[in-house]
Amino acid sequence: MRKGEIDIITLGCSKNLVDAERLMRQLELAGYRCTHDSADPKGEIAIINTCGFIGDAKEESIEIILQFAERKTRGLLRKLYVMGCLSQRYREDLPAEIPEVDKWFGKFDYLGIVEELKGERLKVKGEEYERTLTTPKHYAYLKIAEGCNRYCSYCAIPLITGRFTSRKMEEILDEVRWLVGEGVKEFNVIAQDLSSYGLDLYGEHRLAQLVDQMAQIEGVEWIRLHYTYPTDFPYDLLPVMVKHPNVCKYMDIALQHCSDKMLKMMHRHITREEQDAVIARIRKEVPGICIRTTLLVGHPGETEEEFTELCNWVREMKFERMGAFAYSEEEGTYAAKHYTDDIPQEEKERRVETLMAIQQEISSELLRQMVGTEQRIVIDREEEEYYIGRTQYDSPEVDCEVLIAKTRELKVGEFYIVNIIKSEDFDLYASL
């Protein structure tokens, strides 16, 4: 147990990660040493940043909390704090279940941990957006909003994070400049719903204006957009993507399903025809764009007929990147209140595996088409035999990687032009 050292464990999405990085910055400025996601935690204090999105994520969060609670019982830990989405949602119930936790913090009051440790009111040092990066220094996640107003039938996020709240554009741009000064070159722009950015603050869509101004900041090499929403899509964004070469031709747009029946039951406020038109227009106005989407299977009401329709639609649409997850009933959601979760878990998992097998074939075919092309990549890390990089069409940790044999020295965080010489189902090989 190392005095003055804090272990921070972050679970869940990149939005949680940004919160952890901001907390780490303030803790370090207060005199603590912080270690993030250590495989061998030895600090006297532990902070668990939890996820509460679906059942598996909640179970993982509880399991990690219990592991550290046991360490505290054995005298290997002096203080244990919990923050994040799970804590936000079950704050009234969890303290009685896990009394070893010294204090519970939610999604928005986590800087109170610094106050708790110092025993005095926190005065944020520097700007609140300043943070200690846990990612490789050349890329960062940029959170531009919190919350969501969509209220899809299955989703608990609005119940956890509340109404959609945009950050001021000036503050975001200041953060980008600060991060550039810290060595960041690649910005992965995140929010639960990028499409709604600006509506609450300015009364109109402002994502296009934000991206346009970001792209003009010196030192910004790549901008990548995550989690747009197909309903009320901000089409003025598309000319900005074409205009600026440093705005990646990449769009993460969660579609969830294609069946009109399922889209209606999910409260997606869009039809298959309208959804297909959104994708068609994006592909037409931004030629060569890589579209990533996420699909949900096993939602109440999804028969074999709707699932077959979804499989055929995936084959037809040929999404460049795709993920799938199984429905998890979350208390408080519309689906939990009004539908019966009657599809067996084994069947849900079978449907996920079936969809991903289809996507594997599609990915393999699309990556084969890249063989022989020239691509600009960034190097993320060095391994024993290869340097590992990514193209503009690939987001960190979730998408494809490019492997380059170590025939000469390359620098992590630098950009290089390579020739694609070979492809596999989800990866590429290249030479300089």
PLY file of the C-alpha trace (Angstrom):
ply
format ascii 1.0
element vertex 432
property float x
property float y
property float z
element edge 431
property int vertex1
property int vertex2
end_header
0.00 0.00 0.00
1.75 3.14 -1.23
1.00 6.32 0.67
-0.20 9.26 -1.40
-0.91 7.03 -4.41
-4.36 6.57 -5.95
-5.50 3.82 -8.29
-8.30 4.83 -10.67
-10.20 2.11 -12.53
-12.43 3.27 -15.39
-15.17 1.05 -16.79
-17.52 1.69 -19.69
-17.30 4.24 -22.48
-14.87 6.96 -23.52
-17.19 9.59 -21.98
-16.40 8.03 -18.59
-12.72 8.08 -19.46
-12.78 11.87 -19.96
-14.27 12.27 -16.47
-11.52 10.10 -15.00
-8.84 12.15 -16.77
-10.25 15.43 -15.41
-10.37 13.99 -11.90
-6.79 12.72 -12.20
-5.60 16.20 -13.15
-7.12 17.78 -10.04
-5.86 14.98 -7.78
-2.32 15.36 -9.12
-2.46 19.13 -8.68
-3.55 18.43 -5.08
-0.37 16.40 -4.52
-1.46 12.80 -5.16
0.14 10.31 -7.54
-2.42 8.61 -9.77
-2.24 5.34 -11.68
-4.94 4.49 -14.20
-6.20 0.95 -14.85
-3.19 -0.70 -13.24
-2.96 -4.48 -13.56
-1.35 -4.50 -10.12
-2.93 -1.75 -7.98
-0.90 -0.76 -4.93
-2.25 2.67 -3.98
-3.64 3.43 -0.55
-6.75 4.90 -2.18
-8.88 3.43 -5.00
-11.52 5.13 -7.14
-13.83 2.99 -9.28
-15.43 4.86 -12.20
-18.47 2.70 -13.02
-20.70 1.98 -16.01
-24.43 1.33 -15.67
-25.55 1.02 -19.29
-26.59 -2.65 -19.53
-26.63 -5.74 -17.31
-23.14 -6.99 -18.18
-21.62 -3.56 -17.55
-23.36 -3.26 -14.17
-22.19 -6.74 -13.16
-18.60 -5.89 -14.11
-18.76 -2.67 -12.08
-20.12 -4.47 -8.99
-17.49 -7.20 -9.35
-14.64 -4.66 -9.44
-16.05 -2.74 -6.47
-16.27 -5.97 -4.46
-12.68 -6.88 -5.35
-11.43 -3.58 -3.95
-13.78 -3.84 -0.96
-12.10 -7.16 -0.16
-8.68 -5.50 -0.44
-9.83 -2.89 2.06
-11.05 -5.60 4.44
-7.60 -7.20 4.26
-5.93 -3.91 5.14
-4.46 -3.39 1.65
-6.51 -0.25 1.01
-7.20 2.78 3.19
-10.01 4.51 1.24
-12.42 3.31 -1.45
-14.57 5.68 -3.52
-17.03 4.95 -6.31
-18.20 7.35 -9.04
-19.85 7.21 -12.46
-23.08 5.96 -13.99
-23.82 2.97 -11.75
-23.23 5.11 -8.68
-25.41 7.88 -10.10
-28.31 5.54 -10.70
-28.25 3.39 -7.55
-26.85 5.84 -5.03
-29.67 5.20 -2.54
-29.32 1.42 -2.63
-25.61 0.65 -2.97
-24.23 1.98 0.36
-26.18 -0.61 2.36
-25.08 -3.39 -0.01
-21.36 -2.52 0.01
-20.56 -0.69 3.25
-16.80 -0.94 2.63
-17.09 1.97 0.17
-16.21 5.19 2.00
-18.32 7.45 -0.21
-20.36 7.28 -3.40
-20.19 9.98 -6.07
-22.33 10.26 -9.18
-21.77 11.23 -12.79
-21.44 14.96 -12.20
-20.09 15.53 -8.67
-16.96 13.37 -8.95
-14.60 16.31 -8.32
-15.99 16.17 -4.79
-13.56 13.28 -4.25
-10.77 15.86 -4.13
-12.69 17.82 -1.48
-13.28 14.60 0.47
-9.59 13.75 0.50
-8.32 17.25 1.24
-11.01 18.07 3.78
-11.63 21.47 2.24
-13.73 23.03 -0.52
-12.27 22.37 -3.96
-10.95 25.25 -5.99
-10.42 23.91 -9.50
-6.85 24.62 -10.56
-6.52 25.69 -14.16
-9.54 25.12 -16.39
-12.01 22.37 -15.53
-11.45 20.75 -18.95
-7.72 20.26 -18.29
-6.89 16.60 -17.72
-4.21 13.96 -17.45
-4.42 11.88 -20.61
-4.63 8.12 -20.17
-4.63 7.51 -23.92
-1.45 7.59 -26.01
-0.45 11.25 -26.10
-1.26 11.75 -29.77
-5.02 11.20 -29.46
-7.77 12.18 -27.06
-11.52 12.00 -26.66
-13.36 15.31 -26.78
-16.71 15.30 -24.97
-18.94 18.09 -26.26
-22.23 17.31 -24.47
-23.84 15.25 -21.72
-27.21 13.56 -21.50
-29.81 12.60 -24.09
-33.37 13.63 -24.98
-34.15 10.72 -27.29
-35.61 8.25 -24.74
-35.28 5.10 -26.85
-37.36 2.33 -25.31
-34.42 0.18 -24.17
-31.95 2.83 -23.03
-31.31 3.91 -19.43
-28.82 6.64 -20.29
-31.35 9.53 -20.12
-32.38 8.21 -16.69
-28.74 8.34 -15.56
-27.37 11.46 -17.24
-30.51 13.58 -17.62
-31.43 16.00 -20.39
-29.10 16.74 -23.30
-26.72 19.57 -22.39
-24.28 21.06 -24.88
-20.99 22.60 -23.80
-20.29 26.12 -25.03
-18.46 26.15 -28.33
-15.82 28.61 -27.11
-14.96 26.36 -24.17
-14.64 23.31 -26.43
-12.35 25.17 -28.83
-10.22 26.34 -25.90
-9.93 22.71 -24.79
-8.84 21.67 -28.29
-6.11 24.34 -28.27
-4.98 23.22 -24.81
-4.86 19.57 -25.90
-2.86 20.50 -29.02
-0.40 22.16 -26.66
-0.19 18.85 -24.78
0.76 17.03 -28.00
-2.66 15.76 -29.11
-3.10 15.48 -32.88
-6.22 13.32 -33.23
-9.58 14.29 -31.71
-12.36 11.75 -31.32
-15.46 13.88 -30.78
-17.96 12.16 -28.48
-21.42 12.68 -26.99
-24.45 10.48 -26.50
-26.05 12.31 -29.44
-23.79 14.51 -31.57
-26.71 15.32 -33.88
-28.34 17.47 -31.18
-25.28 19.56 -30.39
-26.21 23.23 -30.02
-30.00 22.89 -30.00
-30.31 23.58 -26.27
-27.73 26.40 -26.17
-28.20 28.14 -29.48
-31.61 27.01 -30.69
-30.08 25.42 -33.80
-27.68 22.69 -34.90
-24.10 23.80 -34.34
-22.08 20.61 -34.92
-21.06 21.72 -38.42
-19.82 25.10 -37.14
-17.95 23.48 -34.27
-16.17 20.98 -36.52
-15.40 23.69 -39.08
-13.70 25.83 -36.43
-11.88 22.87 -34.90
-10.47 21.93 -38.29
-8.87 25.36 -38.64
-6.88 25.09 -35.40
-3.19 24.57 -36.16
-1.98 21.16 -35.00
-5.33 19.35 -35.41
-4.46 16.47 -37.76
-7.59 14.31 -37.48
-11.15 14.89 -36.26
-13.42 11.85 -35.97
-17.13 11.89 -35.11
-18.79 9.40 -32.77
-22.43 8.72 -32.00
-24.57 10.78 -34.35
-28.29 10.04 -34.44
-30.16 9.43 -37.73
-33.34 11.33 -36.79
-32.97 15.07 -37.42
-29.45 14.54 -38.77
-27.45 17.79 -39.25
-26.80 17.63 -43.00
-24.85 20.89 -42.98
-22.05 18.82 -41.43
-21.40 16.93 -44.68
-19.93 19.85 -46.73
-17.60 20.56 -43.78
-16.34 16.96 -43.93
-15.61 17.37 -47.62
-14.03 20.81 -47.20
-11.43 19.90 -44.57
-8.91 17.11 -45.21
-8.27 16.79 -41.46
-11.91 15.84 -40.80
-11.83 12.06 -41.13
-14.21 10.50 -43.62
-15.76 8.55 -40.78
-19.24 8.66 -39.27
-20.36 6.66 -36.24
-24.17 6.63 -36.47
-26.14 4.24 -34.25
-29.02 2.76 -36.27
-30.05 -0.18 -34.01
-32.45 -1.88 -36.47
-34.09 -1.69 -39.87
-37.54 -3.23 -39.37
-40.26 -0.56 -39.25
-41.99 -2.56 -36.51
-38.85 -2.71 -34.38
-37.88 0.92 -35.00
-41.33 1.94 -33.80
-41.18 -0.31 -30.72
-37.71 1.04 -29.94
-39.00 4.66 -30.16
-36.43 5.57 -32.78
-38.79 8.05 -34.50
-37.68 7.00 -37.97
-38.68 4.46 -40.63
-36.44 2.14 -42.59
-37.00 4.21 -45.74
-36.04 7.42 -43.96
-33.03 5.77 -42.32
-31.80 4.36 -45.63
-32.17 7.82 -47.15
-29.94 9.31 -44.44
-27.20 6.77 -45.14
-27.53 7.21 -48.91
-27.22 10.98 -48.64
-24.17 10.76 -46.35
-22.46 8.37 -48.78
-23.36 10.53 -51.79
-22.21 13.84 -50.31
-19.04 12.46 -48.71
-17.65 9.95 -51.24
-15.58 7.17 -49.70
-16.88 7.76 -46.19
-16.56 4.94 -43.65
-19.80 4.41 -41.74
-19.74 2.67 -38.37
-23.01 1.60 -36.79
-24.34 -0.39 -33.85
-27.27 -2.79 -33.97
-29.48 -4.13 -31.18
-30.92 -7.64 -31.30
-33.29 -9.47 -28.98
-35.44 -6.43 -28.18
-38.95 -7.50 -27.12
-41.07 -8.06 -30.21
-38.19 -9.07 -32.48
-39.36 -12.28 -34.15
-37.27 -14.47 -36.41
-38.86 -12.60 -39.32
-37.58 -9.21 -38.09
-34.15 -10.67 -37.37
-33.95 -12.17 -40.87
-34.89 -8.77 -42.30
-32.06 -7.23 -40.26
-29.54 -9.78 -41.54
-30.54 -9.18 -45.15
-30.37 -5.41 -44.61
-26.83 -5.65 -43.20
-25.78 -7.61 -46.31
-27.38 -4.97 -48.51
-25.98 -1.89 -46.71
-22.41 -3.23 -46.37
-21.45 -1.03 -43.43
-17.70 -0.48 -43.29
-17.68 -0.95 -39.50
-20.37 -2.52 -37.33
-20.99 -3.76 -33.81
-23.96 -5.57 -32.29
-25.23 -6.13 -28.76
-28.05 -8.04 -27.11
-31.02 -6.40 -25.46
-30.77 -6.07 -21.68
-33.86 -5.10 -19.72
-33.14 -1.98 -17.69
-35.53 -0.96 -14.96
-37.23 2.37 -15.47
-37.06 2.26 -19.25
-40.16 2.18 -21.44
-39.35 -1.34 -22.58
-39.06 -2.63 -19.01
-42.38 -1.04 -18.09
-44.42 -1.98 -21.16
-42.81 -5.00 -22.88
-42.01 -8.55 -21.82
-38.39 -9.62 -22.11
-39.34 -13.03 -23.54
-36.45 -13.83 -25.87
-34.04 -16.30 -24.17
-30.51 -15.05 -23.56
-29.07 -17.91 -25.62
-31.16 -16.80 -28.60
-30.07 -13.17 -28.18
-26.43 -14.24 -28.17
-27.00 -16.44 -31.23
-28.40 -13.44 -33.09
-25.39 -11.30 -32.12
-23.01 -14.02 -33.35
-24.96 -14.43 -36.60
-24.86 -10.71 -37.34
-21.17 -10.43 -36.56
-20.39 -13.42 -38.80
-22.14 -11.59 -41.65
-20.18 -8.44 -40.84
-16.93 -10.40 -40.80
-17.52 -11.40 -44.42
-18.37 -7.82 -45.37
-15.34 -6.42 -43.57
-13.07 -8.99 -45.20
-14.40 -8.06 -48.65
-14.07 -4.30 -48.08
-10.56 -4.58 -46.66
-9.47 -6.70 -49.64
-10.46 -3.77 -51.85
-7.94 -1.59 -49.99
-5.00 -3.80 -50.96
-2.82 -1.89 -53.41
-3.96 1.53 -52.20
-1.91 4.21 -50.51
-3.10 5.34 -47.07
-2.06 7.86 -44.45
-1.80 6.24 -41.04
-0.87 7.18 -37.49
1.30 4.87 -35.39
-0.37 3.95 -32.07
2.17 1.58 -30.55
5.18 -0.64 -31.11
5.05 -4.42 -30.63
7.71 -7.09 -30.97
7.40 -7.67 -34.72
5.18 -4.83 -35.93
4.32 -1.19 -35.56
0.56 -0.89 -35.11
-1.23 1.99 -36.82
-4.65 3.14 -38.01
-6.12 4.85 -41.06
-8.58 7.75 -40.86
-11.31 5.11 -41.20
-10.49 3.49 -37.87
-11.17 4.68 -34.35
-8.87 3.60 -31.50
-9.58 0.27 -29.81
-12.80 -0.54 -31.68
-11.84 -0.65 -35.37
-9.28 -2.17 -37.72
-5.53 -1.79 -37.33
-2.65 -1.60 -39.78
0.45 -3.72 -39.12
3.81 -2.56 -40.50
6.87 -4.83 -40.30
9.74 -3.28 -38.36
12.14 -2.78 -41.26
12.96 0.76 -40.13
12.32 2.89 -37.08
8.96 4.64 -36.86
7.75 6.98 -34.12
4.58 6.42 -32.11
2.20 9.34 -32.67
3.63 10.26 -36.08
1.84 10.02 -39.45
3.20 8.05 -42.42
2.13 7.20 -45.96
1.98 3.42 -46.50
1.03 0.93 -49.19
-1.56 -1.68 -48.17
-0.10 -5.07 -49.17
-2.38 -7.62 -47.47
-5.73 -7.87 -45.67
-7.39 -10.13 -43.12
-10.97 -10.14 -41.81
-10.47 -7.09 -39.59
-6.86 -5.95 -40.11
-4.50 -4.70 -42.81
-0.77 -5.12 -43.46
1.28 -2.35 -45.02
4.75 -1.29 -46.11
6.26 2.17 -46.19
0 1
1 2
2 3
3 4
4 5
5 6
6 7
7 8
8 9
9 10
10 11
11 12
12 13
13 14
14 15
15 16
16 17
17 18
18 19
19 20
20 21
21 22
22 23
23 24
24 25
25 26
26 27
27 28
28 29
29 30
30 31
31 32
32 33
33 34
34 35
35 36
36 37
37 38
38 39
39 40
40 41
41 42
42 43
43 44
44 45
45 46
46 47
47 48
48 49
49 50
50 51
51 52
52 53
53 54
54 55
55 56
56 57
57 58
58 59
59 60
60 61
61 62
62 63
63 64
64 65
65 66
66 67
67 68
68 69
69 70
70 71
71 72
72 73
73 74
74 75
75 76
76 77
77 78
78 79
79 80
80 81
81 82
82 83
83 84
84 85
85 86
86 87
87 88
88 89
89 90
90 91
91 92
92 93
93 94
94 95
95 96
96 97
97 98
98 99
99 100
100 101
101 102
102 103
103 104
104 105
105 106
106 107
107 108
108 109
109 110
110 111
111 112
112 113
113 114
114 115
115 116
116 117
117 118
118 119
119 120
120 121
121 122
122 123
123 124
124 125
125 126
126 127
127 128
128 129
129 130
130 131
131 132
132 133
133 134
134 135
135 136
136 137
137 138
138 139
139 140
140 141
141 142
142 143
143 144
144 145
145 146
146 147
147 148
148 149
149 150
150 151
151 152
152 153
153 154
154 155
155 156
156 157
157 158
158 159
159 160
160 161
161 162
162 163
163 164
164 165
165 166
166 167
167 168
168 169
169 170
170 171
171 172
172 173
173 174
174 175
175 176
176 177
177 178
178 179
179 180
180 181
181 182
182 183
183 184
184 185
185 186
186 187
187 188
188 189
189 190
190 191
191 192
192 193
193 194
194 195
195 196
196 197
197 198
198 199
199 200
200 201
201 202
202 203
203 204
204 205
205 206
206 207
207 208
208 209
209 210
210 211
211 212
212 213
213 214
214 215
215 216
216 217
217 218
218 219
219 220
220 221
221 222
222 223
223 224
224 225
225 226
226 227
227 228
228 229
229 230
230 231
231 232
232 233
233 234
234 235
235 236
236 237
237 238
238 239
239 240
240 241
241 242
242 243
243 244
244 245
245 246
246 247
247 248
248 249
249 250
250 251
251 252
252 253
253 254
254 255
255 256
256 257
257 258
258 259
259 260
260 261
261 262
262 263
263 264
264 265
265 266
266 267
267 268
268 269
269 270
270 271
271 272
272 273
273 274
274 275
275 276
276 277
277 278
278 279
279 280
280 281
281 282
282 283
283 284
284 285
285 286
286 287
287 288
288 289
289 290
290 291
291 292
292 293
293 294
294 295
295 296
296 297
297 298
298 299
299 300
300 301
301 302
302 303
303 304
304 305
305 306
306 307
307 308
308 309
309 310
310 311
311 312
312 313
313 314
314 315
315 316
316 317
317 318
318 319
319 320
320 321
321 322
322 323
323 324
324 325
325 326
326 327
327 328
328 329
329 330
330 331
331 332
332 333
333 334
334 335
335 336
336 337
337 338
338 339
339 340
340 341
341 342
342 343
343 344
344 345
345 346
346 347
347 348
348 349
349 350
350 351
351 352
352 353
353 354
354 355
355 356
356 357
357 358
358 359
359 360
360 361
361 362
362 363
363 364
364 365
365 366
366 367
367 368
368 369
369 370
370 371
371 372
372 373
373 374
374 375
375 376
376 377
377 378
378 379
379 380
380 381
381 382
382 383
383 384
384 385
385 386
386 387
387 388
388 389
389 390
390 391
391 392
392 393
393 394
394 395
395 396
396 397
397 398
398 399
399 400
400 401
401 402
402 403
403 404
404 405
405 406
406 407
407 408
408 409
409 410
410 411
411 412
412 413
413 414
414 415
415 416
416 417
417 418
418 419
419 420
420 421
421 422
422 423
423 424
424 425
425 426
426 427
427 428
428 429
429 430
430 431
